């Protein structure tokens, strides 16, 4: 069995090898395609409620490449995280809008319902 090396008391032990920070290498995703597609889908499924966070996601997604080209890697990583967050928020609103549309269709709130409502309002 070997004994660990001993260091003289007047010298500190050598520093531990530092590992590179996980954010200091590799590509940074910008989520631009996801942001654009989910914004278009939100326009079709849940109107303006889902479109606003989709536009926010597009803004953050476009900031990623701009900040990378300016040399601001930390800013690009933060913009990427924000773009991903807003893409997920928009995706959730799209799913909610889709479920509400399906639920209202099954409950009978389709175009004929609204046409009957408008006709009744015009008669009074």
C-alpha positions as CSV (number, residue, x, y, z in Angstrom):
1,X,0.0,0.0,0.0
2,X,1.4,3.4,-0.9
3,X,1.3,6.4,1.3
4,X,0.1,9.8,0.0
5,X,2.9,12.3,-0.8
6,X,3.7,14.7,2.0
7,X,4.2,18.4,1.4
8,X,6.5,20.6,3.4
9,X,4.6,22.8,5.7
10,X,5.9,26.0,4.2
11,X,4.5,25.2,0.7
12,X,0.8,25.0,-0.1
13,X,-0.4,22.0,-2.0
14,X,-0.5,22.4,-5.8
15,X,-3.8,23.8,-7.1
16,X,-6.4,21.3,-8.4
17,X,-6.7,21.2,-12.1
18,X,-9.5,23.4,-13.1
19,X,-12.1,22.1,-15.5
20,X,-13.4,24.4,-18.2
21,X,-16.8,26.0,-17.5
22,X,-19.5,24.2,-19.3
23,X,-20.6,27.5,-20.9
24,X,-17.3,28.3,-22.4
25,X,-17.4,25.9,-25.4
26,X,-19.7,24.5,-28.0
27,X,-22.4,26.0,-30.1
28,X,-25.2,28.0,-28.6
29,X,-28.7,27.1,-30.0
30,X,-30.8,30.1,-31.0
31,X,-34.2,28.4,-31.3
32,X,-35.2,30.8,-34.2
33,X,-37.0,28.1,-36.2
34,X,-39.0,26.9,-33.2
35,X,-39.9,30.5,-32.3
36,X,-41.1,31.3,-35.8
37,X,-43.1,28.1,-36.3
38,X,-44.7,28.2,-32.9
39,X,-45.6,31.9,-33.4
40,X,-47.3,31.0,-36.7
41,X,-49.1,28.1,-35.0
42,X,-50.2,30.4,-32.1
43,X,-51.7,32.8,-34.6
44,X,-53.8,30.0,-36.0
45,X,-54.7,28.3,-32.7
46,X,-55.0,30.9,-29.9
47,X,-54.9,34.3,-31.5
48,X,-53.0,37.2,-30.0
49,X,-52.6,35.6,-26.6
50,X,-50.0,33.1,-27.9
51,X,-48.6,35.4,-30.6
52,X,-47.1,38.0,-28.2
53,X,-44.8,35.6,-26.4
54,X,-44.0,34.1,-29.7
55,X,-42.7,37.4,-30.9
56,X,-40.7,37.8,-27.7
57,X,-39.2,34.4,-28.4
58,X,-38.2,35.5,-31.9
59,X,-36.6,38.7,-30.5
60,X,-34.5,36.7,-28.0
61,X,-33.6,34.1,-30.7
62,X,-32.3,36.7,-33.1
63,X,-30.2,38.3,-30.2
64,X,-28.2,35.0,-29.9
65,X,-26.3,35.3,-33.2
66,X,-25.9,39.1,-32.8
67,X,-24.3,38.8,-29.4
68,X,-22.1,35.9,-30.5
69,X,-20.8,37.9,-33.4
70,X,-20.1,40.8,-31.0
71,X,-18.1,38.4,-28.8
72,X,-20.6,38.4,-25.9
73,X,-20.9,34.7,-25.3
74,X,-22.5,35.1,-21.8
75,X,-25.1,37.4,-23.3
76,X,-25.7,35.0,-26.2
77,X,-26.2,32.1,-23.7
78,X,-28.7,34.2,-21.7
79,X,-30.6,35.1,-24.8
80,X,-30.7,31.5,-25.8
81,X,-32.1,30.5,-22.5
82,X,-34.7,33.3,-22.7
83,X,-35.7,32.2,-26.2
84,X,-36.1,28.6,-25.1
85,X,-38.3,29.7,-22.2
86,X,-40.5,31.9,-24.3
87,X,-40.8,29.1,-26.9
88,X,-42.0,26.8,-24.2
89,X,-44.5,29.4,-23.0
90,X,-45.8,29.9,-26.5
91,X,-46.0,26.1,-27.0
92,X,-48.0,25.8,-23.9
93,X,-50.4,28.5,-24.9
94,X,-50.8,26.8,-28.3
95,X,-51.7,23.5,-26.7
96,X,-54.1,25.3,-24.4
97,X,-55.7,27.1,-27.3
98,X,-56.0,23.9,-29.3
99,X,-57.6,22.1,-26.3
100,X,-60.1,25.0,-25.8
101,X,-61.0,25.0,-29.5
102,X,-61.6,21.3,-29.4
103,X,-63.6,21.5,-26.2
104,X,-65.8,24.4,-27.5
105,X,-66.4,22.5,-30.7
106,X,-67.6,19.4,-28.7
107,X,-69.7,21.7,-26.4
108,X,-71.5,23.0,-29.5
109,X,-69.9,26.4,-29.7
110,X,-69.3,26.3,-33.5
111,X,-70.1,28.8,-36.2
112,X,-73.8,27.9,-36.2
113,X,-74.1,28.8,-32.5
114,X,-72.6,32.3,-33.2
115,X,-74.8,32.8,-36.3
116,X,-77.9,32.0,-34.2
117,X,-76.7,34.4,-31.5
118,X,-76.2,37.2,-34.0
119,X,-79.6,36.6,-35.6
120,X,-81.3,36.7,-32.2
121,X,-79.6,39.9,-31.2
122,X,-80.6,41.5,-34.5
123,X,-84.3,40.6,-34.0
124,X,-84.4,42.5,-30.6
